[in-house]
Amino acid sequence: MKNTYFVVIVAFFISVLSFTGCAKRGTITGGPKDTIAPVLVNCYPENYTTNFDGNEIKITFNELIKVKNINKQLIISPPMKTTPIIVPQGSASKFISIKILDTLQPNTTYSFNFGQSITDNNEGNPYSQFKYVLSTGSYIDSLAIMGKIKDAFEEKPDNFVSVQLYDAETFTDSTVYKETPLYVTNTLDSLKVFALENLKAGKYHIIALKDVNNNFKFDPKKDKIAFLKNTISAPNDTLFELELFQEKPSFKAEKPYQQTNNKLFMGFEGDPKGAKISATDGVNNVPLIMTKFPEKNKDSVQLFMPLIKADSLLITVEKENFKETFKAKIKEQKETDSLKISPIQKGTLHFRDKFKISTTTPLKNINKELMTLLNQDSTKVDFNYSYNEFEQEITFDFKKEENQKYQFEFLPNTFEDIYETKNDTLSFIFNTKAFTDYGNLRVNLKSAKRFPLVLEIITTKGDVIASAISKGEKTLTFDALEPNIYKLRIIYDDNGNGIWDTGNYLDKRQAEEIQYYPKEIDVRANWDVEQEF
């Protein structure tokens, strides 16, 4: 008996050791990943309830859920003056509670669209576009207006665009600035189409806003707007298109402030070019020269002034309907702007570019006799130049040859600024490449709607590389393009000024039409590309 027991024990341990020796290392898994969205169990009161007279709604799910980004995702239509209290936010729960703080309008259908805000607790699977609807009257309004959003300038529209309806009977031009809409929806973070649902029959005005302040009111300084000039009606089976644009603000100057001994900065809105600037120290007129701020997209200009001793300046700024006089205090500063000259291009000068130099102070005199342009054989090359005071740039134009090395020499006293400072000897060297290092693009405008138009060659980042105006020409050629992936954009230049013009809401003017070619164009070195648009 003992021997039998011993044999059994030995056999057991041998089997265990054998199993252990053959085992492979692994990790414990939790089974398949959960990809199932939460399931709605019930709502109290029931969804699409009528004659609602309470102040709280409770929505229950079959598992723990979270509510995220509720401030951006939840769309309540009609909007409420006081935002309801919604719990939970951030923490997990099986229910959502909506406590209404407003007095609801009688005989009105309200909808709560949660967008992508409801997800399960563990994997974040969304319960997408859940909408709770109630009516304070005896029936649910069921009409809808649908459409899509475009951007007037960009190829793709913004996300989170608010689409708003107003009662046509009470609507005025000032309504969009002051009043909340009657109905609202939002494209959220992925949709480019919209549906305004649960509407009453009637006539409406419709707008769309890229509503930066999330207050349903148009702020021209921050918001893009889209509008239809005429009223629309519900019911309606038209698919409306709303095109967003950013208005160009009217010119307005801000109070200048001193930055160095001979320069002030002045903030502005709109376009400062052409503004008239005058100044006085209380006794004498003080000449000021306005130039752009060196950094791009800076809403300031520079005001260069003489080196004077004064406690303050009275500076008057005029343009169009704007005129204002500012008092700027003047005191001694640590720094004084002095003349420095730098090339804008360094190294390679492409055939489509012109050689430019920039100055730190405005110029008074330029002496071409003291300039020399030489090629690599030390042969003089003829050139012309132009000076843009606002840009503080000198542009040189000359016939460029391939595989050349150029040297621009400027002798002392070539440039003199408004402070009578002159340059020392300057020399800038740059080169050109071979024509075979570039590609050529010919665009055939097969079905242009109208003329004139501007055809732009842009990078995938939106930078304009080349452009051409067509007043009826059907073929436009762009030679010596750097090898790259490009896109094509047409501007229908209806006012013929050669640039794209945005719209204006109060003038009821839409932005000039833009059309993008839907595919990218691959321009390679030593290639000739012909493209139909």
Wavefront OBJ file of the C-alpha trace (Angstrom):
o trace
v 0.000 0.000 0.000
v 2.781 2.377 0.901
v 4.693 1.491 -2.264
v 1.606 2.136 -4.363
v 1.117 5.573 -2.726
v 4.776 6.448 -3.291
v 4.532 5.556 -7.004
v 1.459 7.729 -7.413
v 3.198 10.732 -5.765
v 6.331 10.339 -7.900
v 4.263 10.083 -11.060
v 2.395 13.275 -10.098
v 5.579 15.305 -9.598
v 7.111 13.973 -12.842
v 4.039 15.098 -14.738
v 4.166 18.547 -13.110
v 7.855 18.951 -13.950
v 7.252 17.825 -17.499
v 4.452 20.400 -17.915
v 6.585 23.180 -16.416
v 9.514 22.441 -18.701
v 7.347 22.681 -21.834
v 5.421 25.785 -20.826
v 5.881 29.079 -22.729
v 5.927 32.486 -21.142
v 2.936 34.718 -21.901
v 0.877 37.618 -20.635
v -2.536 37.553 -19.104
v -5.071 39.250 -21.342
v -8.473 40.619 -20.550
v -10.110 39.070 -23.546
v -11.281 40.863 -26.705
v -11.295 44.678 -26.693
v -14.681 46.204 -25.937
v -15.888 48.034 -29.063
v -19.598 48.176 -28.201
v -21.151 51.544 -27.396
v -23.298 51.956 -24.275
v -26.933 50.940 -24.609
v -29.726 53.317 -23.634
v -32.000 51.720 -21.032
v -34.628 54.408 -20.514
v -35.347 58.132 -20.226
v -37.522 59.870 -17.684
v -39.612 61.516 -18.929
v -39.625 59.411 -22.091
v -37.823 60.719 -25.155
v -40.160 62.752 -27.403
v -42.443 63.443 -24.467
v -45.101 66.155 -24.810
v -46.697 68.602 -22.336
v -43.431 68.717 -20.399
v -43.720 70.877 -17.277
v -40.859 69.608 -15.125
v -37.307 70.800 -14.605
v -35.253 67.590 -14.625
v -34.504 64.795 -17.109
v -32.802 61.499 -16.277
v -31.238 59.247 -18.925
v -30.071 55.742 -17.905
v -27.587 53.411 -19.662
v -26.684 49.737 -19.221
v -23.104 50.443 -18.122
v -20.912 53.124 -16.612
v -20.560 56.092 -18.958
v -18.673 59.388 -18.997
v -19.728 62.740 -20.405
v -16.827 64.606 -22.050
v -16.438 68.023 -23.710
v -20.047 68.801 -22.921
v -19.526 72.546 -23.427
v -18.593 71.989 -27.081
v -20.553 68.856 -27.926
v -23.994 69.485 -26.410
v -26.298 71.509 -28.661
v -29.558 72.712 -27.119
v -32.143 74.087 -29.536
v -33.699 76.575 -29.004
v -30.756 77.899 -26.930
v -31.352 78.514 -23.236
v -30.261 81.700 -21.503
v -28.984 79.735 -18.529
v -27.050 76.550 -19.226
v -28.660 73.491 -17.572
v -26.756 71.624 -14.870
v -25.636 68.280 -16.293
v -24.108 65.503 -14.191
v -21.908 63.578 -14.216
v -19.044 65.377 -15.977
v -15.711 63.582 -15.853
v -16.772 60.917 -13.362
v -18.424 57.612 -14.258
v -22.119 56.889 -13.781
v -24.915 54.864 -15.357
v -27.155 57.885 -15.752
v -27.162 61.495 -16.968
v -29.177 64.094 -15.095
v -30.223 67.361 -16.810
v -31.513 70.024 -14.438
v -33.221 72.845 -16.356
v -32.756 76.308 -14.826
v -34.658 78.336 -17.471
v -38.384 78.869 -17.732
v -39.233 76.998 -20.915
v -41.274 78.662 -23.646
v -44.841 77.378 -24.112
v -45.749 75.159 -27.076
v -42.091 74.756 -28.017
v -40.082 71.694 -29.013
v -36.623 71.477 -27.402
v -33.829 69.142 -28.465
v -30.645 68.158 -26.605
v -28.057 66.752 -29.041
v -25.096 65.257 -27.146
v -22.881 64.794 -30.207
v -19.899 62.578 -29.319
v -19.866 63.508 -25.618
v -21.286 60.226 -24.203
v -18.785 57.335 -24.055
v -18.425 54.144 -22.067
v -16.156 54.334 -19.048
v -13.469 51.825 -20.028
v -12.781 52.042 -23.769
v -14.329 55.396 -24.650
v -16.770 53.941 -27.202
v -19.118 56.815 -28.108
v -22.895 56.738 -28.028
v -22.955 58.996 -31.081
v -25.386 61.811 -31.785
v -27.853 60.922 -29.055
v -30.695 63.400 -29.073
v -33.322 63.892 -26.378
v -36.443 65.767 -27.507
v -39.334 67.179 -25.512
v -42.198 69.559 -26.112
v -43.925 71.937 -23.740
v -46.963 71.678 -26.011
v -49.193 68.841 -27.158
v -47.076 67.752 -30.152
v -43.469 67.490 -31.346
v -42.430 69.841 -34.153
v -40.959 67.650 -36.888
v -39.847 69.831 -39.816
v -36.199 70.124 -40.865
v -33.845 72.319 -42.900
v -30.611 70.781 -44.161
v -27.486 71.931 -45.949
v -23.710 71.961 -46.063
v -20.944 74.303 -44.949
v -18.170 75.667 -47.180
v -15.342 78.082 -46.526
v -15.044 81.026 -48.881
v -11.230 80.918 -48.929
v -9.946 77.667 -47.452
v -10.374 74.341 -49.216
v -11.914 72.750 -46.113
v -14.333 74.463 -43.717
v -13.827 74.854 -39.986
v -15.330 72.379 -37.563
v -17.726 73.319 -34.757
v -19.698 75.723 -36.953
v -22.946 76.973 -35.457
v -25.953 77.110 -37.837
v -28.706 79.430 -36.604
v -32.330 80.195 -37.543
v -34.218 83.412 -36.737
v -37.899 84.269 -37.057
v -38.264 86.261 -40.295
v -41.030 88.472 -38.852
v -38.817 89.956 -36.120
v -35.463 89.737 -37.925
v -33.392 92.857 -38.666
v -29.776 93.255 -39.750
v -28.750 93.885 -36.131
v -30.354 90.671 -34.846
v -27.280 88.500 -35.438
v -25.183 90.856 -33.295
v -27.600 91.110 -30.345
v -30.117 88.255 -30.181
v -29.850 84.514 -29.645
v -31.351 82.428 -32.478
v -34.686 80.670 -32.431
v -33.099 77.337 -33.434
v -29.495 76.196 -33.562
v -27.387 73.208 -34.564
v -23.650 72.598 -34.902
v -21.426 70.694 -37.303
v -19.288 69.524 -34.334
v -15.826 68.126 -34.964
v -16.358 65.960 -38.018
v -19.482 66.966 -39.922
v -19.551 69.353 -42.881
v -23.308 69.060 -43.255
v -26.044 70.242 -40.934
v -29.644 69.476 -40.113
v -31.874 71.881 -38.184
v -34.615 69.595 -36.911
v -37.796 69.757 -34.868
v -38.793 73.050 -36.458
v -42.164 74.733 -36.656
v -43.568 75.690 -40.056
v -42.690 79.261 -40.921
v -40.284 81.667 -42.615
v -36.753 82.091 -41.287
v -33.412 83.792 -41.826
v -30.407 81.473 -41.645
v -26.755 82.189 -40.868
v -23.716 80.140 -39.866
v -20.992 81.249 -37.459
v -17.569 80.044 -36.504
v -18.606 81.264 -33.070
v -15.370 81.869 -31.145
v -17.138 83.121 -27.990
v -19.832 80.384 -28.107
v -22.555 82.965 -27.450
v -24.554 82.605 -30.724
v -23.836 86.278 -31.555
v -21.760 87.599 -34.442
v -18.497 89.274 -33.453
v -16.955 90.545 -36.725
v -13.493 90.847 -35.162
v -13.347 87.144 -34.311
v -16.095 85.172 -36.073
v -16.529 83.936 -39.599
v -20.076 84.300 -40.912
v -22.168 82.806 -43.710
v -25.614 84.015 -44.703
v -28.362 83.757 -47.287
v -29.799 87.073 -48.402
v -33.378 85.838 -48.752
v -35.660 84.145 -46.237
v -36.180 80.395 -46.315
v -39.263 78.452 -45.292
v -40.009 75.227 -43.482
v -40.979 72.704 -44.763
v -38.272 72.771 -47.459
v -36.454 70.016 -49.349
v -33.650 72.284 -50.688
v -30.088 71.464 -49.642
v -28.780 74.907 -48.705
v -25.101 75.861 -48.985
v -23.598 78.342 -46.523
v -20.162 79.808 -47.277
v -18.145 81.155 -44.334
v -15.941 84.226 -44.644
v -14.048 86.506 -42.296
v -14.982 90.149 -42.759
v -12.238 92.663 -43.386
v -12.588 95.149 -40.555
v -12.697 98.879 -41.208
v -9.485 100.708 -40.438
v -9.017 101.775 -36.852
v -5.804 102.917 -35.189
v -4.794 102.432 -31.565
v -2.774 104.749 -29.352
v 0.919 104.747 -30.403
v 3.595 104.051 -27.822
v 7.331 104.682 -27.913
v 9.673 101.746 -28.511
v 13.067 103.387 -29.178
v 14.399 106.954 -29.288
v 13.265 107.352 -32.877
v 10.401 104.889 -33.290
v 6.862 104.278 -32.066
v 4.597 101.270 -32.509
v 0.928 101.729 -33.411
v -1.626 98.931 -33.316
v -4.433 98.870 -35.846
v -7.420 97.004 -37.246
v -8.100 96.660 -40.955
v -5.627 97.863 -43.593
v -3.212 100.646 -42.565
v -1.927 101.326 -46.090
v -2.886 104.798 -47.247
v -3.521 106.138 -43.751
v -2.465 109.761 -43.292
v -0.247 110.340 -40.243
v 0.543 113.813 -38.904
v 2.102 114.910 -35.631
v 2.977 118.019 -33.639
v 4.963 118.643 -30.459
v 2.588 121.476 -29.585
v 4.575 124.083 -31.510
v 6.088 122.505 -34.603
v 4.933 119.821 -36.995
v 6.883 116.582 -36.613
v 7.249 114.398 -39.734
v 6.459 110.703 -39.208
v 7.030 107.831 -41.643
v 4.825 104.730 -41.313
v 6.264 101.326 -42.257
v 5.110 97.766 -41.706
v 6.180 95.761 -38.672
v 9.045 93.378 -39.617
v 7.237 90.261 -38.348
v 4.486 88.759 -40.480
v 0.854 88.922 -39.326
v 1.641 91.561 -36.716
v -1.215 94.045 -36.260
v 1.154 96.958 -35.676
v 3.043 99.466 -37.771
v 6.215 101.418 -37.071
v 6.221 105.228 -36.890
v 9.712 106.639 -37.403
v 10.230 110.138 -36.018
v 13.142 112.592 -35.930
v 15.499 112.562 -32.955
v 13.812 115.344 -31.023
v 13.436 116.475 -27.452
v 9.781 116.613 -26.520
v 7.609 115.449 -23.637
v 4.856 114.221 -25.913
v 3.506 114.204 -29.433
v -0.033 114.761 -30.643
v -0.453 112.216 -33.446
v -3.452 112.395 -35.798
v -4.390 109.340 -37.865
v -6.871 109.596 -40.751
v -8.276 107.105 -43.222
v -11.731 106.900 -44.780
v -14.246 107.392 -41.933
v -11.643 107.161 -39.177
v -9.936 110.196 -37.645
v -8.489 110.376 -34.174
v -5.757 112.264 -32.350
v -3.608 110.476 -29.753
v -1.194 111.844 -27.170
v 1.991 109.758 -27.067
v 4.488 110.355 -24.269
v 8.119 110.712 -25.351
v 11.110 110.040 -23.136
v 14.717 108.988 -23.592
v 15.142 105.283 -24.368
v 18.143 102.963 -24.196
v 18.012 102.110 -27.915
v 18.017 104.075 -31.161
v 17.246 102.451 -34.507
v 20.143 102.699 -36.949
v 20.597 101.802 -40.606
v 21.217 98.127 -41.348
v 20.837 96.501 -44.752
v 20.281 92.781 -45.282
v 19.498 90.552 -48.275
v 16.116 88.809 -48.168
v 17.339 85.928 -50.369
v 20.541 84.119 -49.509
v 22.332 81.459 -51.537
v 20.127 80.568 -54.499
v 18.008 83.095 -56.374
v 15.257 81.267 -58.237
v 14.256 82.396 -61.722
v 10.761 83.395 -60.592
v 12.129 85.594 -57.774
v 13.662 89.056 -57.726
v 16.623 89.974 -55.568
v 15.560 92.093 -52.583
v 17.253 93.826 -49.685
v 15.603 95.215 -46.569
v 16.473 98.231 -44.443
v 15.891 98.773 -40.735
v 15.185 102.497 -41.164
v 13.421 104.367 -43.992
v 15.648 105.686 -46.771
v 15.925 109.262 -48.015
v 18.364 108.797 -50.880
v 19.493 105.918 -53.148
v 22.422 106.406 -55.545
v 22.369 103.882 -58.389
v 25.756 105.102 -59.646
v 27.364 103.478 -56.602
v 25.840 100.048 -57.291
v 27.382 97.299 -59.404
v 26.028 93.883 -60.373
v 28.659 91.439 -61.667
v 28.368 87.889 -62.985
v 30.979 85.176 -62.422
v 33.050 86.513 -65.340
v 33.161 89.932 -63.624
v 30.986 91.324 -66.397
v 28.574 94.075 -65.440
v 24.875 93.192 -65.632
v 22.202 95.835 -66.277
v 19.462 96.105 -63.680
v 16.570 98.260 -62.501
v 15.419 98.819 -58.952
v 12.384 100.080 -57.040
v 11.987 101.168 -53.421
v 8.890 100.379 -51.324
v 8.963 102.637 -48.277
v 6.116 100.917 -46.429
v 7.746 97.495 -46.836
v 11.252 98.972 -46.354
v 12.456 96.886 -49.295
v 14.494 97.550 -52.437
v 13.732 95.193 -55.335
v 16.226 94.589 -58.143
v 15.164 93.258 -61.531
v 17.584 91.873 -64.105
v 17.834 89.085 -66.670
v 19.060 85.969 -64.881
v 21.136 83.322 -66.614
v 21.362 79.709 -65.531
v 24.282 78.342 -63.504
v 25.531 81.825 -62.799
v 27.139 83.385 -59.768
v 26.276 87.022 -59.130
v 27.735 89.657 -56.844
v 25.966 92.876 -55.911
v 28.346 95.570 -54.667
v 27.221 98.764 -52.948
v 29.873 101.390 -52.330
v 29.786 103.672 -49.274
v 27.015 106.317 -49.395
v 24.817 104.283 -51.773
v 21.969 104.416 -49.233
v 21.119 107.278 -46.901
v 18.333 107.018 -44.357
v 16.126 109.783 -42.962
v 18.632 110.292 -40.115
v 21.398 110.994 -42.694
v 23.158 107.730 -41.841
v 24.914 106.143 -44.829
v 26.054 102.627 -45.517
v 29.579 101.250 -45.577
v 30.734 98.965 -48.409
v 28.287 96.075 -48.926
v 28.620 92.926 -51.011
v 26.037 90.198 -51.488
v 26.717 86.995 -53.430
v 24.064 84.623 -54.783
v 23.726 82.069 -57.548
v 21.224 80.588 -59.982
v 20.593 76.948 -60.884
v 20.131 75.242 -64.253
v 16.770 75.426 -66.017
v 16.697 71.625 -65.864
v 16.510 71.877 -62.055
v 12.978 73.266 -62.429
v 9.710 72.108 -63.914
v 7.197 73.886 -66.124
v 3.427 73.832 -65.701
v 0.835 74.719 -68.314
v -2.770 74.975 -67.138
v -5.658 74.791 -69.595
v -8.798 76.467 -68.272
v -11.335 74.196 -69.861
v -14.600 75.561 -68.469
v -14.002 78.834 -66.654
v -17.278 80.383 -65.518
v -16.318 83.995 -66.214
v -13.430 86.437 -66.509
v -11.298 88.052 -65.197
v -9.899 85.391 -62.907
v -6.699 84.798 -60.971
v -5.037 81.381 -61.148
v -2.776 80.653 -58.192
v -0.192 77.887 -57.751
v -0.011 77.050 -54.058
v 1.860 74.575 -51.883
v 0.055 71.968 -49.820
v 0.506 74.373 -46.874
v -1.340 77.137 -48.752
v 1.635 79.372 -49.646
v 1.205 81.114 -53.002
v 4.184 80.331 -55.250
v 2.982 81.885 -58.497
v -0.121 83.541 -59.920
v -1.433 84.837 -63.225
v -4.418 86.930 -64.260
v -6.567 85.788 -67.153
v -8.928 88.205 -68.894
v -10.035 85.505 -71.273
v -6.905 83.485 -71.983
v -7.615 79.778 -71.728
v -3.983 78.633 -71.278
v -1.652 79.986 -68.586
v 2.002 78.918 -68.364
v 4.213 78.852 -65.280
v 7.876 78.229 -66.096
v 10.758 77.480 -63.702
v 8.730 76.164 -60.772
v 10.691 74.500 -58.004
v 10.016 70.735 -57.943
v 7.198 70.167 -55.462
v 3.624 69.020 -54.967
v 1.294 71.888 -55.813
v -2.395 72.719 -55.780
v -4.362 74.989 -58.098
v -6.813 77.682 -57.032
v -8.967 79.970 -59.157
v -10.277 83.286 -57.836
v -13.158 84.735 -59.835
v -12.033 88.343 -59.621
v -15.383 90.010 -60.168
v -14.199 93.533 -59.297
v -11.010 93.154 -61.365
v -8.549 94.287 -58.701
v -6.291 91.237 -58.990
v -6.843 89.926 -55.451
v -9.437 87.937 -53.524
v -12.036 90.062 -51.732
v -13.969 88.818 -48.747
v -17.656 89.487 -48.102
v -19.547 91.843 -45.824
v -22.686 90.932 -43.904
v -24.277 94.399 -43.592
v -23.604 95.156 -47.258
v -25.105 91.739 -48.116
v -22.019 91.011 -50.201
v -20.693 87.482 -50.523
v -16.972 86.781 -50.823
v -15.543 86.384 -54.314
v -15.855 82.794 -55.504
v -12.890 80.443 -55.212
v -12.523 77.061 -56.866
v -9.851 74.483 -56.021
v -8.638 71.797 -58.370
v -9.418 68.586 -56.466
v -6.088 66.824 -57.091
v -2.481 67.647 -56.291
v -0.061 68.410 -59.150
v 3.402 66.813 -59.086
v 5.911 69.128 -60.757
v 9.328 67.486 -61.140
v 12.702 68.754 -62.280
v 13.104 68.935 -66.070
v 9.437 68.024 -66.577
v 6.754 69.813 -68.575
v 3.361 69.239 -66.977
v 0.130 70.023 -68.804
v -2.957 70.123 -66.636
v -6.601 70.697 -67.470
v -8.586 72.606 -64.854
l 1 2 3 4 5 6 7 8 9 10 11 12 13 14 15 16 17 18 19 20 21 22 23 24 25 26 27 28 29 30 31 32 33 34 35 36 37 38 39 40 41 42 43 44 45 46 47 48 49 50 51 52 53 54 55 56 57 58 59 60 61 62 63 64 65 66 67 68 69 70 71 72 73 74 75 76 77 78 79 80 81 82 83 84 85 86 87 88 89 90 91 92 93 94 95 96 97 98 99 100 101 102 103 104 105 106 107 108 109 110 111 112 113 114 115 116 117 118 119 120 121 122 123 124 125 126 127 128 129 130 131 132 133 134 135 136 137 138 139 140 141 142 143 144 145 146 147 148 149 150 151 152 153 154 155 156 157 158 159 160 161 162 163 164 165 166 167 168 169 170 171 172 173 174 175 176 177 178 179 180 181 182 183 184 185 186 187 188 189 190 191 192 193 194 195 196 197 198 199 200 201 202 203 204 205 206 207 208 209 210 211 212 213 214 215 216 217 218 219 220 221 222 223 224 225 226 227 228 229 230 231 232 233 234 235 236 237 238 239 240 241 242 243 244 245 246 247 248 249 250 251 252 253 254 255 256 257 258 259 260 261 262 263 264 265 266 267 268 269 270 271 272 273 274 275 276 277 278 279 280 281 282 283 284 285 286 287 288 289 290 291 292 293 294 295 296 297 298 299 300 301 302 303 304 305 306 307 308 309 310 311 312 313 314 315 316 317 318 319 320 321 322 323 324 325 326 327 328 329 330 331 332 333 334 335 336 337 338 339 340 341 342 343 344 345 346 347 348 349 350 351 352 353 354 355 356 357 358 359 360 361 362 363 364 365 366 367 368 369 370 371 372 373 374 375 376 377 378 379 380 381 382 383 384 385 386 387 388 389 390 391 392 393 394 395 396 397 398 399 400 401 402 403 404 405 406 407 408 409 410 411 412 413 414 415 416 417 418 419 420 421 422 423 424 425 426 427 428 429 430 431 432 433 434 435 436 437 438 439 440 441 442 443 444 445 446 447 448 449 450 451 452 453 454 455 456 457 458 459 460 461 462 463 464 465 466 467 468 469 470 471 472 473 474 475 476 477 478 479 480 481 482 483 484 485 486 487 488 489 490 491 492 493 494 495 496 497 498 499 500 501 502 503 504 505 506 507 508 509 510 511 512 513 514 515 516 517 518 519 520 521 522 523 524 525 526 527 528 529 530 531 532 533
